[in-house]
Amino acid sequence: MRHIQETEQDNRMEKERPIYVTMPSLAPLEEYTELLKGVWERGILTHNGPLVQQLEREICAKLELDNFVVVANGTIAIQMAIRALALSGEIITSPFTWVATVSAIKWEGCTPVFCDIDPETLNMDPDKIEALITKDTVAIMPIHVFGNPCDVEAIDNIAKKHGLRVIYDGAHAIGSHINGKSLLQYGDITATSLHATKLFNTAEGGGCIAANNELYKKLKRIRFFGHDDNKNVVEDGFNGKLTEVHAALGLANIKYYDEVLEDRKRKYFYYKERLKDNRKISFQKTIHGDPNYSYFPVIFDSEETLLSVEKKLNKHQIFPRRYFYPSVNTYTQIVAYQPSPISEDISKRILCLPLYLTLEIADIDKIIALLNE
Ligand SMILES: Cc1ncc(COP(=O)(O)O)c(C=O)c1O
């Protein structure tokens, strides 16, 4: 009886515990509150406080970066990058992204021009860039999709040949490498995100990594209303600051960065090994560098298959995410439609499966079994 009761309870719990596509990686609460005590004691909540400065130093040390300007979120990081480079005109970007890439371009008064993607890497196809360059083109903004490194060399060569700037949307790219260095160190500026869903998070947050000291200093002024060190307004800046409360979370979480990275990689290959013989599924391909395995996207043979798999998983309280869907070039409320057939096709067939630190192997086994059924 007791056994039956327990089984019934287990079943109920099983039903009641949903599995989402991601859950934030969080340090133990006591470690966070310990850092908050200092915030309370100092009474400094923002304005480039000591924890923001410490977080920037620790991120640089951990990711082997020369600089990192911590900001309020990844969208503002892209806007700040555009502003720091004083861009005005057309920016060639990828339609296979989160809408923020495009809204940031538009908020800075520039025009997004869509370059279709490579169907295997899911990144902007460098062979398609040059045909899109006009007299108004000022920059290229590729995205390292799901942390998969773009062909940075090819993009750099095109940019140099045509006198264009390169801003990478590296929202997913923390922890990825290419040619032995952090992927965040490519382009004139890389903008990244420290959002709750990212591998390393400050709840909301982001950052800019600049190619040189001049740009780095300019980004810091833009973040603080355009003020210089003497409080004179010398730039057309705005408020891009991160709070001490968020920085404290980042400092607590950064201690677990290696563990989170390792866990993602282990689970990524666990999934892949067990799904590799499924004929209805294919995977994103890495050609350049080492990704961070921060997402586990699967591409189905058709949207129909995707929808039936999604329905089946949902029935079992498993909620993967159609990401990126739809292709951003089809958001006609905010952009004029420019065809990008590969991105439009992939976005209809791609699903990101649950992948996060507290996800259990038993949960992955269940997802795999449902997919292979
Ligand atoms: C590719 C990409 N770019 C930009 C952003 C914007 O970052 P944030 O949410 O920190 O503003 C995201 C957010 O998830 C993203 O996925």
The ligand as a Gaussian input file, in Angstrom:
#p B3LYP/6-31G(d) Opt

LIG

0 1
 C       21.562000      36.484000     -30.876000
 C       21.127000      37.432000     -29.792000
 N       21.448000      38.726000     -29.896000
 C       21.103000      39.611000     -28.947000
 C       20.397000      39.234000     -27.835000
 C       19.995000      40.261000     -26.825000
 O       20.524000      40.040000     -25.552000
 P       19.760000      40.550000     -24.236000
 O       18.597000      39.661000     -24.017000
 O       20.786000      40.434000     -23.162000
 O       19.353000      41.971000     -24.490000
 C       20.035000      37.902000     -27.687000
 C       19.265000      37.491000     -26.487000
 O       18.986000      36.411000     -26.177000
 C       20.399000      36.964000     -28.677000
 O       20.063000      35.667000     -28.582000

